[in-house]
């Protein structure tokens, strides 16, 4: 899940909430939406290989 921050950056967050904190895990912060989408694809590939 990609969220836009007030600073104008984009943050990749996990889809499920962390049971310990009740928040979504931060999977990286990026300057562009394209960079965040690229990393999200890398994460999805890593989860299945």
CHARMM internal coordinates of N, CA and C (Angstrom, degrees):
IC EDIT
DIST 1 N 1 CA 1.4460
DIST 1 CA 1 C 1.5275
ANGL 1 N 1 CA 1 C 107.72
DIST 1 C 2 N 1.3208
ANGL 1 CA 1 C 2 N 116.50
DIHE 1 N 1 CA 1 C 2 N 126.94
DIST 2 N 2 CA 1.4552
ANGL 1 C 2 N 2 CA 121.68
DIHE 1 CA 1 C 2 N 2 CA -178.27
DIST 2 CA 2 C 1.5280
ANGL 2 N 2 CA 2 C 108.55
DIHE 1 C 2 N 2 CA 2 C -105.33
DIST 2 C 3 N 1.3249
ANGL 2 CA 2 C 3 N 115.43
DIHE 2 N 2 CA 2 C 3 N 129.41
DIST 3 N 3 CA 1.4583
ANGL 2 C 3 N 3 CA 121.14
DIHE 2 CA 2 C 3 N 3 CA 179.17
DIST 3 CA 3 C 1.5220
ANGL 3 N 3 CA 3 C 109.21
DIHE 2 C 3 N 3 CA 3 C -122.28
DIST 3 C 4 N 1.3236
ANGL 3 CA 3 C 4 N 116.37
DIHE 3 N 3 CA 3 C 4 N 142.49
DIST 4 N 4 CA 1.4589
ANGL 3 C 4 N 4 CA 120.59
DIHE 3 CA 3 C 4 N 4 CA 175.98
DIST 4 CA 4 C 1.5243
ANGL 4 N 4 CA 4 C 108.66
DIHE 3 C 4 N 4 CA 4 C -90.51
DIST 4 C 5 N 1.3254
ANGL 4 CA 4 C 5 N 115.99
DIHE 4 N 4 CA 4 C 5 N 130.37
DIST 5 N 5 CA 1.4556
ANGL 4 C 5 N 5 CA 121.45
DIHE 4 CA 4 C 5 N 5 CA -179.10
DIST 5 CA 5 C 1.5195
ANGL 5 N 5 CA 5 C 110.27
DIHE 4 C 5 N 5 CA 5 C -90.66
DIST 5 C 6 N 1.3155
ANGL 5 CA 5 C 6 N 116.24
DIHE 5 N 5 CA 5 C 6 N 164.35
DIST 6 N 6 CA 1.4613
ANGL 5 C 6 N 6 CA 121.02
DIHE 5 CA 5 C 6 N 6 CA 178.68
DIST 6 CA 6 C 1.5219
ANGL 6 N 6 CA 6 C 111.29
DIHE 5 C 6 N 6 CA 6 C -62.96
DIST 6 C 7 N 1.3245
ANGL 6 CA 6 C 7 N 117.17
DIHE 6 N 6 CA 6 C 7 N -25.85
DIST 7 N 7 CA 1.4639
ANGL 6 C 7 N 7 CA 121.70
DIHE 6 CA 6 C 7 N 7 CA -179.75
DIST 7 CA 7 C 1.5209
ANGL 7 N 7 CA 7 C 112.39
DIHE 6 C 7 N 7 CA 7 C -75.96
DIST 7 C 8 N 1.3415
ANGL 7 CA 7 C 8 N 116.95
DIHE 7 N 7 CA 7 C 8 N -8.40
DIST 8 N 8 CA 1.4569
ANGL 7 C 8 N 8 CA 120.77
DIHE 7 CA 7 C 8 N 8 CA -178.30
DIST 8 CA 8 C 1.5112
ANGL 8 N 8 CA 8 C 113.25
DIHE 7 C 8 N 8 CA 8 C 95.40
DIST 8 C 9 N 1.3260
ANGL 8 CA 8 C 9 N 117.24
DIHE 8 N 8 CA 8 C 9 N -5.47
DIST 9 N 9 CA 1.4625
ANGL 8 C 9 N 9 CA 121.20
DIHE 8 CA 8 C 9 N 9 CA 177.11
DIST 9 CA 9 C 1.5181
ANGL 9 N 9 CA 9 C 109.81
DIHE 8 C 9 N 9 CA 9 C -85.48
DIST 9 C 10 N 1.3190
ANGL 9 CA 9 C 10 N 115.69
DIHE 9 N 9 CA 9 C 10 N 170.44
DIST 10 N 10 CA 1.4646
ANGL 9 C 10 N 10 CA 121.62
DIHE 9 CA 9 C 10 N 10 CA 179.52
DIST 10 CA 10 C 1.5174
ANGL 10 N 10 CA 10 C 108.83
DIHE 9 C 10 N 10 CA 10 C -118.72
DIST 10 C 11 N 1.3282
ANGL 10 CA 10 C 11 N 115.97
DIHE 10 N 10 CA 10 C 11 N 138.03
DIST 11 N 11 CA 1.4642
ANGL 10 C 11 N 11 CA 120.94
DIHE 10 CA 10 C 11 N 11 CA -179.33
DIST 11 CA 11 C 1.5162
ANGL 11 N 11 CA 11 C 109.55
DIHE 10 C 11 N 11 CA 11 C -118.07
DIST 11 C 12 N 1.3236
ANGL 11 CA 11 C 12 N 114.81
DIHE 11 N 11 CA 11 C 12 N 133.63
DIST 12 N 12 CA 1.4554
ANGL 11 C 12 N 12 CA 121.11
DIHE 11 CA 11 C 12 N 12 CA 175.51
DIST 12 CA 12 C 1.5252
ANGL 12 N 12 CA 12 C 107.57
DIHE 11 C 12 N 12 CA 12 C -93.15
DIST 12 C 13 N 1.3350
ANGL 12 CA 12 C 13 N 116.73
DIHE 12 N 12 CA 12 C 13 N 117.95
DIST 13 N 13 CA 1.4608
ANGL 12 C 13 N 13 CA 122.54
DIHE 12 CA 12 C 13 N 13 CA -179.02
DIST 13 CA 13 C 1.5216
ANGL 13 N 13 CA 13 C 108.64
DIHE 12 C 13 N 13 CA 13 C -115.29
DIST 13 C 14 N 1.3277
ANGL 13 CA 13 C 14 N 115.25
DIHE 13 N 13 CA 13 C 14 N 152.84
DIST 14 N 14 CA 1.4585
ANGL 13 C 14 N 14 CA 119.28
DIHE 13 CA 13 C 14 N 14 CA 177.55
DIST 14 CA 14 C 1.5278
ANGL 14 N 14 CA 14 C 109.50
DIHE 13 C 14 N 14 CA 14 C -67.84
DIST 14 C 15 N 1.3178
ANGL 14 CA 14 C 15 N 116.00
DIHE 14 N 14 CA 14 C 15 N 155.95
DIST 15 N 15 CA 1.4640
ANGL 14 C 15 N 15 CA 119.91
DIHE 14 CA 14 C 15 N 15 CA -179.15
DIST 15 CA 15 C 1.5238
ANGL 15 N 15 CA 15 C 111.53
DIHE 14 C 15 N 15 CA 15 C -77.63
DIST 15 C 16 N 1.3398
ANGL 15 CA 15 C 16 N 116.14
DIHE 15 N 15 CA 15 C 16 N -33.88
DIST 16 N 16 CA 1.4617
ANGL 15 C 16 N 16 CA 120.01
DIHE 15 CA 15 C 16 N 16 CA 178.99
DIST 16 CA 16 C 1.5257
ANGL 16 N 16 CA 16 C 109.94
DIHE 15 C 16 N 16 CA 16 C -94.43
DIST 16 C 17 N 1.3223
ANGL 16 CA 16 C 17 N 116.43
DIHE 16 N 16 CA 16 C 17 N 150.46
DIST 17 N 17 CA 1.4536
ANGL 16 C 17 N 17 CA 120.61
DIHE 16 CA 16 C 17 N 17 CA 176.74
DIST 17 CA 17 C 1.5196
ANGL 17 N 17 CA 17 C 109.64
DIHE 16 C 17 N 17 CA 17 C -77.95
DIST 17 C 18 N 1.3244
ANGL 17 CA 17 C 18 N 116.26
DIHE 17 N 17 CA 17 C 18 N 145.22
DIST 18 N 18 CA 1.4605
ANGL 17 C 18 N 18 CA 122.46
DIHE 17 CA 17 C 18 N 18 CA 176.38
DIST 18 CA 18 C 1.5249
ANGL 18 N 18 CA 18 C 107.89
DIHE 17 C 18 N 18 CA 18 C -71.82
DIST 18 C 19 N 1.3266
ANGL 18 CA 18 C 19 N 118.66
DIHE 18 N 18 CA 18 C 19 N 122.91
DIST 19 N 19 CA 1.4753
ANGL 18 C 19 N 19 CA 119.12
DIHE 18 CA 18 C 19 N 19 CA -176.90
DIST 19 CA 19 C 1.5313
ANGL 19 N 19 CA 19 C 113.73
DIHE 18 C 19 N 19 CA 19 C -63.09
DIST 19 C 20 N 1.3455
ANGL 19 CA 19 C 20 N 117.66
DIHE 19 N 19 CA 19 C 20 N -27.42
DIST 20 N 20 CA 1.4678
ANGL 19 C 20 N 20 CA 119.99
DIHE 19 CA 19 C 20 N 20 CA -178.49
DIST 20 CA 20 C 1.5231
ANGL 20 N 20 CA 20 C 111.87
DIHE 19 C 20 N 20 CA 20 C -72.96
DIST 20 C 21 N 1.3370
ANGL 20 CA 20 C 21 N 117.31
DIHE 20 N 20 CA 20 C 21 N -44.27
DIST 21 N 21 CA 1.4616
ANGL 20 C 21 N 21 CA 120.72
DIHE 20 CA 20 C 21 N 21 CA -173.94
DIST 21 CA 21 C 1.5206
ANGL 21 N 21 CA 21 C 112.95
DIHE 20 C 21 N 21 CA 21 C -101.84
DIST 21 C 22 N 1.3437
ANGL 21 CA 21 C 22 N 117.40
DIHE 21 N 21 CA 21 C 22 N -21.29
DIST 22 N 22 CA 1.4559
ANGL 21 C 22 N 22 CA 120.40
DIHE 21 CA 21 C 22 N 22 CA -176.79
DIST 22 CA 22 C 1.5183
ANGL 22 N 22 CA 22 C 112.65
DIHE 21 C 22 N 22 CA 22 C 80.42
DIST 22 C 23 N 1.3525
ANGL 22 CA 22 C 23 N 116.60
DIHE 22 N 22 CA 22 C 23 N 6.74
DIST 23 N 23 CA 1.4605
ANGL 22 C 23 N 23 CA 121.17
DIHE 22 CA 22 C 23 N 23 CA 179.59
DIST 23 CA 23 C 1.5252
ANGL 23 N 23 CA 23 C 108.88
DIHE 22 C 23 N 23 CA 23 C -115.61
DIST 23 C 24 N 1.3312
ANGL 23 CA 23 C 24 N 115.98
DIHE 23 N 23 CA 23 C 24 N 170.56
DIST 24 N 24 CA 1.4519
ANGL 23 C 24 N 24 CA 120.94
DIHE 23 CA 23 C 24 N 24 CA 177.99
DIST 24 CA 24 C 1.5211
ANGL 24 N 24 CA 24 C 109.58
DIHE 23 C 24 N 24 CA 24 C -86.54
DIST 24 C 25 N 1.3334
ANGL 24 CA 24 C 25 N 116.13
DIHE 24 N 24 CA 24 C 25 N 141.49
DIST 25 N 25 CA 1.4590
ANGL 24 C 25 N 25 CA 121.27
DIHE 24 CA 24 C 25 N 25 CA -176.63
DIST 25 CA 25 C 1.5334
ANGL 25 N 25 CA 25 C 110.60
DIHE 24 C 25 N 25 CA 25 C -74.38
DIST 25 C 26 N 1.3330
ANGL 25 CA 25 C 26 N 117.09
DIHE 25 N 25 CA 25 C 26 N 135.32
DIST 26 N 26 CA 1.4570
ANGL 25 C 26 N 26 CA 122.88
DIHE 25 CA 25 C 26 N 26 CA 177.94
DIST 26 CA 26 C 1.5297
ANGL 26 N 26 CA 26 C 108.71
DIHE 25 C 26 N 26 CA 26 C -78.14
DIST 26 C 27 N 1.3457
ANGL 26 CA 26 C 27 N 116.62
DIHE 26 N 26 CA 26 C 27 N 120.69
DIST 27 N 27 CA 1.4616
ANGL 26 C 27 N 27 CA 121.11
DIHE 26 CA 26 C 27 N 27 CA -179.27
DIST 27 CA 27 C 1.5260
ANGL 27 N 27 CA 27 C 111.24
DIHE 26 C 27 N 27 CA 27 C -107.67
DIST 27 C 28 N 1.3151
ANGL 27 CA 27 C 28 N 117.45
DIHE 27 N 27 CA 27 C 28 N 14.53
DIST 28 N 28 CA 1.4597
ANGL 27 C 28 N 28 CA 120.24
DIHE 27 CA 27 C 28 N 28 CA 176.56
DIST 28 CA 28 C 1.5076
ANGL 28 N 28 CA 28 C 112.21
DIHE 27 C 28 N 28 CA 28 C 133.71
DIST 28 C 29 N 1.3357
ANGL 28 CA 28 C 29 N 116.12
DIHE 28 N 28 CA 28 C 29 N 150.64
DIST 29 N 29 CA 1.4546
ANGL 28 C 29 N 29 CA 123.07
DIHE 28 CA 28 C 29 N 29 CA 178.07
DIST 29 CA 29 C 1.5219
ANGL 29 N 29 CA 29 C 107.98
DIHE 28 C 29 N 29 CA 29 C -121.26
DIST 29 C 30 N 1.3300
ANGL 29 CA 29 C 30 N 116.79
DIHE 29 N 29 CA 29 C 30 N 133.98
DIST 30 N 30 CA 1.4565
ANGL 29 C 30 N 30 CA 121.70
DIHE 29 CA 29 C 30 N 30 CA -172.56
DIST 30 CA 30 C 1.5202
ANGL 30 N 30 CA 30 C 110.07
DIHE 29 C 30 N 30 CA 30 C -132.44
DIST 30 C 31 N 1.3472
ANGL 30 CA 30 C 31 N 115.99
DIHE 30 N 30 CA 30 C 31 N 154.61
DIST 31 N 31 CA 1.4563
ANGL 30 C 31 N 31 CA 121.25
DIHE 30 CA 30 C 31 N 31 CA -179.12
DIST 31 CA 31 C 1.5189
ANGL 31 N 31 CA 31 C 112.48
DIHE 30 C 31 N 31 CA 31 C -77.55
DIST 31 C 32 N 1.3419
ANGL 31 CA 31 C 32 N 117.34
DIHE 31 N 31 CA 31 C 32 N -31.05
DIST 32 N 32 CA 1.4640
ANGL 31 C 32 N 32 CA 120.24
DIHE 31 CA 31 C 32 N 32 CA -177.99
DIST 32 CA 32 C 1.5213
ANGL 32 N 32 CA 32 C 110.08
DIHE 31 C 32 N 32 CA 32 C -122.56
DIST 32 C 33 N 1.3353
ANGL 32 CA 32 C 33 N 114.91
DIHE 32 N 32 CA 32 C 33 N 154.51
DIST 33 N 33 CA 1.4609
ANGL 32 C 33 N 33 CA 120.22
DIHE 32 CA 32 C 33 N 33 CA 178.39
DIST 33 CA 33 C 1.5248
ANGL 33 N 33 CA 33 C 110.44
DIHE 32 C 33 N 33 CA 33 C -66.26
DIST 33 C 34 N 1.3548
ANGL 33 CA 33 C 34 N 116.37
DIHE 33 N 33 CA 33 C 34 N -35.42
DIST 34 N 34 CA 1.4631
ANGL 33 C 34 N 34 CA 120.24
DIHE 33 CA 33 C 34 N 34 CA 179.65
DIST 34 CA 34 C 1.5315
ANGL 34 N 34 CA 34 C 111.06
DIHE 33 C 34 N 34 CA 34 C -62.41
DIST 34 C 35 N 1.3364
ANGL 34 CA 34 C 35 N 116.91
DIHE 34 N 34 CA 34 C 35 N -40.24
DIST 35 N 35 CA 1.4661
ANGL 34 C 35 N 35 CA 120.65
DIHE 34 CA 34 C 35 N 35 CA 178.96
DIST 35 CA 35 C 1.5269
ANGL 35 N 35 CA 35 C 110.45
DIHE 34 C 35 N 35 CA 35 C -65.06
DIST 35 C 36 N 1.3280
ANGL 35 CA 35 C 36 N 116.77
DIHE 35 N 35 CA 35 C 36 N -39.26
DIST 36 N 36 CA 1.4684
ANGL 35 C 36 N 36 CA 120.61
DIHE 35 CA 35 C 36 N 36 CA 178.56
DIST 36 CA 36 C 1.5227
ANGL 36 N 36 CA 36 C 110.44
DIHE 35 C 36 N 36 CA 36 C -66.34
DIST 36 C 37 N 1.3381
ANGL 36 CA 36 C 37 N 117.43
DIHE 36 N 36 CA 36 C 37 N -40.76
DIST 37 N 37 CA 1.4696
ANGL 36 C 37 N 37 CA 120.63
DIHE 36 CA 36 C 37 N 37 CA 178.73
DIST 37 CA 37 C 1.5248
ANGL 37 N 37 CA 37 C 110.74
DIHE 36 C 37 N 37 CA 37 C -65.70
DIST 37 C 38 N 1.3298
ANGL 37 CA 37 C 38 N 117.46
DIHE 37 N 37 CA 37 C 38 N -38.95
DIST 38 N 38 CA 1.4672
ANGL 37 C 38 N 38 CA 121.63
DIHE 37 CA 37 C 38 N 38 CA 178.33
DIST 38 CA 38 C 1.5284
ANGL 38 N 38 CA 38 C 109.99
DIHE 37 C 38 N 38 CA 38 C -61.59
DIST 38 C 39 N 1.3367
ANGL 38 CA 38 C 39 N 116.19
DIHE 38 N 38 CA 38 C 39 N -45.30
DIST 39 N 39 CA 1.4586
ANGL 38 C 39 N 39 CA 119.38
DIHE 38 CA 38 C 39 N 39 CA -179.24
DIST 39 CA 39 C 1.5278
ANGL 39 N 39 CA 39 C 110.91
DIHE 38 C 39 N 39 CA 39 C -67.69
DIST 39 C 40 N 1.3322
ANGL 39 CA 39 C 40 N 117.29
DIHE 39 N 39 CA 39 C 40 N -34.90
DIST 40 N 40 CA 1.4680
ANGL 39 C 40 N 40 CA 120.13
DIHE 39 CA 39 C 40 N 40 CA 177.92
DIST 40 CA 40 C 1.5282
ANGL 40 N 40 CA 40 C 110.28
DIHE 39 C 40 N 40 CA 40 C -62.28
DIST 40 C 41 N 1.3346
ANGL 40 CA 40 C 41 N 117.24
DIHE 40 N 40 CA 40 C 41 N -40.67
DIST 41 N 41 CA 1.4697
ANGL 40 C 41 N 41 CA 120.39
DIHE 40 CA 40 C 41 N 41 CA 176.10
DIST 41 CA 41 C 1.5241
ANGL 41 N 41 CA 41 C 111.19
DIHE 40 C 41 N 41 CA 41 C -63.37
DIST 41 C 42 N 1.3412
ANGL 41 CA 41 C 42 N 117.08
DIHE 41 N 41 CA 41 C 42 N -39.21
DIST 42 N 42 CA 1.4657
ANGL 41 C 42 N 42 CA 121.06
DIHE 41 CA 41 C 42 N 42 CA 178.11
DIST 42 CA 42 C 1.5210
ANGL 42 N 42 CA 42 C 110.74
DIHE 41 C 42 N 42 CA 42 C -63.51
DIST 42 C 43 N 1.3265
ANGL 42 CA 42 C 43 N 116.70
DIHE 42 N 42 CA 42 C 43 N -40.81
DIST 43 N 43 CA 1.4676
ANGL 42 C 43 N 43 CA 121.01
DIHE 42 CA 42 C 43 N 43 CA 179.40
DIST 43 CA 43 C 1.5260
ANGL 43 N 43 CA 43 C 109.76
DIHE 42 C 43 N 43 CA 43 C -64.23
DIST 43 C 44 N 1.3418
ANGL 43 CA 43 C 44 N 117.58
DIHE 43 N 43 CA 43 C 44 N -44.96
DIST 44 N 44 CA 1.4641
ANGL 43 C 44 N 44 CA 121.08
DIHE 43 CA 43 C 44 N 44 CA -179.44
DIST 44 CA 44 C 1.5234
ANGL 44 N 44 CA 44 C 110.75
DIHE 43 C 44 N 44 CA 44 C -63.31
DIST 44 C 45 N 1.3445
ANGL 44 CA 44 C 45 N 117.37
DIHE 44 N 44 CA 44 C 45 N -39.24
DIST 45 N 45 CA 1.4693
ANGL 44 C 45 N 45 CA 120.86
DIHE 44 CA 44 C 45 N 45 CA 177.72
DIST 45 CA 45 C 1.5296
ANGL 45 N 45 CA 45 C 109.87
DIHE 44 C 45 N 45 CA 45 C -63.95
DIST 45 C 46 N 1.3269
ANGL 45 CA 45 C 46 N 116.67
DIHE 45 N 45 CA 45 C 46 N -44.49
DIST 46 N 46 CA 1.4688
ANGL 45 C 46 N 46 CA 121.16
DIHE 45 CA 45 C 46 N 46 CA -177.77
DIST 46 CA 46 C 1.5239
ANGL 46 N 46 CA 46 C 111.09
DIHE 45 C 46 N 46 CA 46 C -62.54
DIST 46 C 47 N 1.3374
ANGL 46 CA 46 C 47 N 117.01
DIHE 46 N 46 CA 46 C 47 N -36.11
DIST 47 N 47 CA 1.4669
ANGL 46 C 47 N 47 CA 120.88
DIHE 46 CA 46 C 47 N 47 CA -178.43
DIST 47 CA 47 C 1.5257
ANGL 47 N 47 CA 47 C 111.97
DIHE 46 C 47 N 47 CA 47 C -65.10
DIST 47 C 48 N 1.3460
ANGL 47 CA 47 C 48 N 117.36
DIHE 47 N 47 CA 47 C 48 N -24.51
DIST 48 N 48 CA 1.4564
ANGL 47 C 48 N 48 CA 119.87
DIHE 47 CA 47 C 48 N 48 CA -174.13
DIST 48 CA 48 C 1.5196
ANGL 48 N 48 CA 48 C 114.33
DIHE 47 C 48 N 48 CA 48 C -111.69
DIST 48 C 49 N 1.3490
ANGL 48 CA 48 C 49 N 117.71
DIHE 48 N 48 CA 48 C 49 N 5.15
DIST 49 N 49 CA 1.4712
ANGL 48 C 49 N 49 CA 120.67
DIHE 48 CA 48 C 49 N 49 CA 178.94
DIST 49 CA 49 C 1.5084
ANGL 49 N 49 CA 49 C 111.43
DIHE 48 C 49 N 49 CA 49 C -129.58
END
COOR INIT
IC SEED 1 N 1 CA 1 C
IC BUILD
